[in-house]
Amino acid sequence: MRKRWWFLLSLVLLTAGGILALPSWLEWQNNGLMHTRHTIASDALPEAFEGYRIVHLSDLHNHTFGENQEDLVSRTASEDPDIIVFTGDLEDEDYGGSDQGLVLMERLTAIAPVYMISGNHEWRFGGWDDLEQKINERGVTTLRNDTVELTQAGETIRMSGIEDPLSSIPADEAVRSSISDPPFHLLLAHRPEDIASYAEWGADVVFTGHAHGGQIRIPFIGGLNAPGQGWMPEYTSGIHTEGVTQMVISRGLGNSTFPQRIFNRPEIITVTLQSE
């Protein structure tokens, strides 16, 4: 009889402890930053870019990580990146607009050059032109179907950024032609489900976001649902390869329609380039 009572008491205490711990665990799932590091090798990479380090952020949705974004900024700075890329959805009208996103952009430019493209939320709320001006004033380079050259020790690679499809402004022929020509080419694009197009254009490395890691991740299986892909989506995280194209998917930083991440903490990605 005594053993039975001890078992019941232990069960009650464990259950109560789990219930009490649940709010803290859920908060950690939404706010506990995690860091993912990838090395991408290519025989097309110029020698001067060996070890070139890129921090990839995406889908902030105006979320806050500490006062003045200190947690996110300090974690990014610790990687000592050569450049920082942000692949869309900085703002979210359902979460207060863009004020926290602008704080982040201004602070990131003190670490390294920052490049950003639009996501669907920049177009959904119709204020991308105004937001872009504010972002540019803070020293960020926005790529709107544009291409820039990155130079290191006299050698050059290119990086293009395309508008989100919600803009109804397709990447023009000049951008696609630029990607298909040498030298080594990076591409910033919001939506990972369009990997076939990026591969057809000939991009070497693509940085994307949008999928939020599937929002809820099922251990050993993957994301549950992603915008543009539906249930059990294929492209939610990690690196995916098609032809010569390697696509890096950020699980993102904030939330949008669904307010909770599960087994899917906000992610900072560092990519280090290597020549084969």
N, C-alpha and C positions, 0 to 999 in steps of 0.2 A: 504493500500500500504506500509506504514511504517513498519508494522509487517512483511510483506513478505520480505522486504529488510533485516530486522534484522535476520530473519530466515535463509536467504541465506548467509548472512555474517557469522553467527555463524557456519553454515555448512561448509563453506570454511575454517574458522579458525580451526575448529576441525579436518578437513581432513588434512590440512597442518601440524597441530601439530602432528597428528598420523604418517604422513610420516617422519617428522623430528625425532620423537622418535623411529621409527622402528629400525634403526641401533644399537642404544643403547640397545634396548630390545633384539635383536638377539645376541649381544655380551654377555649380561647377561645370556641368555639361554645357551651359550657355556662355560661361565667362572664363573658364580655365584654358588659356591659350596653350596649344601644343605646336611643336616644331617638327616639320618634315624636311629632310634633306635628300636631294637627289643629285647624282652625277650623270651627266649626259655626254656621251662621247660621239664624235663625228669626224670622219676623215676630211670633211669639207671645212673644218674650223681652222682659221689662220693660227699660226704658232703663237702670235702675240696675245691671243685670247685664251691660251691655256690657263686654267684656273680662274677664269672670269666668273664672278659671283653675282647672281641675280636673285633678289628677294621678290617673291610673288605674293601679292595680297589681292583679295577680291571680296565683293559682296559684303561690305560693311553694314549697309542698311542703317546708317546713322547710329550704330551701336557704340557704346562707350566702354573702354577698357582702362579704368583708372582715371584720376583727375587729369584733364588735358591729354587723355590717351597715353598716359605715361607707361602703362604696362606694355602696350603694343609697340610704342616707340622705342622703349629701352630694349625690348627683345629683338626688334629689327636692327637697331644700331649694333647690337652685340655680334651680328653676323658680318659686319664690315663689308656691305655689298658694294659692287661697282655701280650698279643701277638698281632701282626699285620699279617694278611694274604693277599697275593696279588695273584689273580687268573688269571694271564696271560695277554698277549698283552701289555707288558711294552713298547715295541718298535714299530716303524712303519717307514719303509723306505720312504714312501710317505711324512712323516712329519719330516725328518731329522735324522732318525735312532734311537739311544738310549741314546744320551747324557743327555737329561733332565730326562729320566728314571733312569739313574745311579745317578744323583744328588739326586733324590728322595730317592732311596734305601739307599744311604749312610746316609742321614739325618734321615730317619726313624729308623735306627738301634740305634740311640742315645736315642730313646724313649722307645723301647721294642724289644724283639726278633722278627725278621721278617722271614716269610716263604713264598716262592713263587713257583708257578708251571708255566709251559709253556702254552702259548695260540697258536692259529693257526699262528699268525704273527711271533712268535719266530721260527716257522718251515717254514713258507712261504718264508722267505728270506734266509734260509739256514745258519744262523749264531748263532744258539742257543748254541752250545758248547762254542764258543768264548765269547758270552754274559754271559753265566753262570759263566765262570771263572771271569769275571769282577765283576759280582754281588757277587760271593762268596768272592772276595777280599775286598768287602765293608761290609762284615759281615752278609750277608743274607744267610739263609739256603734254598737251592733249593731241592724240592722233585720231583724225577723222578721215579715214581713207587716205592717210598720209604715210610717207616713208621717210625715215631719218637714217643717217649714217652714224655708226659708233666707231670711234677710232682709238686704237691702242698701239703704241710704239710704232706708228707709221702704217699699220695695217687696218683694214676696214671690214666691218660686217654691216648688214642693214637690218632695220627693224621697222615693220609696218604695223599699223593698227587700223582695224575696220570698225565701222559703225554697227551697232546692234541692228538686226533685221527689222525690229519694230520701227526703226526710223524710216523704212521704205527707201533708203538710200543705199543701193547695193555697192559693194566694192567695185570701183571702176576698172577699166582695162589696164590703166597705167599702174595701178597697185598690183593687179594680178601679174602683169608682165614683170614688174620689179621683183616680185617674189620668185618667179620662175628663173630669173637670171642669176648668175653668180654675182657677188660672193655669198657666203653663208648668210642665211636669212632667218630672223626671228619674227614671229607674228603674234600680235595681241588680238584676241577675238573672244567675245563674251560666251558664246554657246558651244559646248563640246560636242553636241550631237551633229554638228556640221563638219566633222572630221574629214569626211570624204572630199569635201570641197577644198579644205586646207591642203590635203595631200595632193589633190589634182593640181593645185597651184604650185606645188613644189616647196612649201615651207619646210625648213629644217627642224625648227622647234616652235611649237605653238603653246601659248599660255592662255588658259580659259578658266571660267568659273561657272556661275549661273545655277549649277545643279545642287548647291548646298550639301554636297555629300550624300544626297538622298534623304536629308533631314533626319530620319531615324535609320540608323545602321543596324542591320541584323548581323551579329558576330559570325564570321567565317562565310558570310553570304554577300553582304553589301547593302547598298542604299535601298530604301523602301519606295520612295517616290521622288521624282524630279520634274521641274517645269520643262515642258517641251519633249519629255520622254515618257512620262506616265509612271505606272507601277513597275517595280523591279527594273530600273533603268540600267543600261550598260555602262554609261559614262558618268561616273560620279566622283572619282578620286584617282590619284596615282598617275602613272604614265601609260599612255596607249600609243601603239605604233601602227602606222599604215604606210606601206612603202618606205620612203626615206624620212617620212615625217614622224616626229615624236611629239605627242601632245601631253602637256602637263595640266592636270585639272586641280584647281584649288577647291577644297570643301567650303571655303568662305569663312567669314567672320561673324556675321549677324544673322538675324532671322527676318522673315517677311510675313507672309500670310499665316503660317503656322509658327507659334511663338516659342517652340521648345526643340532643342537638339537632344538626341539620345544616342549614346555611344558614338558621338560625332562632334567632338569639341572643336571650337574655332581654330583655324589652321593658318600658320605662317609657313611658307615654303621657301627654301633656299635651293637654287639650282646652280651647280658648279659645272662649267663647260670644260671638256677635255678633248684633245685631238686623239684620233685612233692611230 
